[in-house]
Amino acid sequence: MTPEKQRIAIAEACGWKHIKHTNQEDVDIESRSITYWSGLTGVPPKFIHDQNRIIIPDYLHDLNAMHEAEKVLTPQQQNAYALQWLPCVLVIDGREYRSKACEFLFVTPTAAQRAEAFLRTIGKWEDDK
């Protein structure tokens, strides 16, 4: 599953709408500056109008964004996420020990690992063909 598809699937699961690639110019009247940005944008969950379009979070590189995404999981999904899909990385004396499931106390996966586990938990993961 490409990183872009992962970001879109997670954003949709979190309630984002109208996700698409955007090239946008923002004009700040006070400073008379123009900011140009592009990327995957969408309308956040609490808004309904396309004018509220902003860049969707970079779930694969931002632990804070993944923490927010994890909040949409049901209690049953949280159990599957933590015990079945989330990889555990335990570091002892500088050596990494990995397992598929572990006690939450020792879970230290990257944002990308959390993103994959999240998508597998909600049934949206697609293996590359």
C-alpha positions, 0 to 999 in steps of 0.5 A, spaced: 500 500 500 503 506 497 504 511 503 499 516 499 493 511 499 495 509 507 494 517 508 488 517 505 485 511 508 487 513 515 484 520 514 477 518 511 477 513 517 478 519 522 472 523 518 476 527 513 472 529 507 473 531 500 480 528 500 484 530 493 491 533 491 491 541 491 495 546 489 493 552 493 495 560 494 494 563 500 494 571 501 495 574 507 493 581 507 496 584 513 503 581 511 502 582 503 505 575 503 503 569 498 504 562 501 504 557 496 502 550 498 500 543 495 499 536 497 493 532 499 488 536 502 481 535 505 476 538 509 477 536 517 471 532 521 468 538 524 467 542 518 463 541 512 465 546 507 470 546 502 473 552 504 475 549 510 480 545 506 487 544 509 493 539 508 491 532 511 496 530 517 502 526 515 500 520 519 506 515 517 511 520 519 508 524 525 506 520 532 502 525 534 497 525 528 497 517 529 495 518 536 489 522 534 487 517 529 488 511 534 482 515 538 477 513 533 478 506 534 472 502 538 474 498 544 474 492 540 479 495 535 483 497 540 485 490 543 486 488 536 490 494 534 495 493 541 495 485 541 494 483 534 497 488 529 502 493 533 509 491 532 513 491 539 520 494 539 523 493 546 530 495 546 535 492 552 542 494 552 542 497 545 539 491 542 532 491 539 527 485 540 521 485 536 515 481 536 508 481 533 504 483 539 506 485 546 504 488 553 502 495 551 507 498 556 513 496 551 510 498 545 515 503 541 513 503 534 514 508 529 508 512 526 509 508 519 508 502 523 502 504 527 499 507 521 500 500 518 497 496 524 491 501 524 489 500 517 490 492 518 485 493 524 480 497 521 480 492 515 483 497 510 490 495 509 491 493 501 497 488 500 501 491 494 500 487 488 
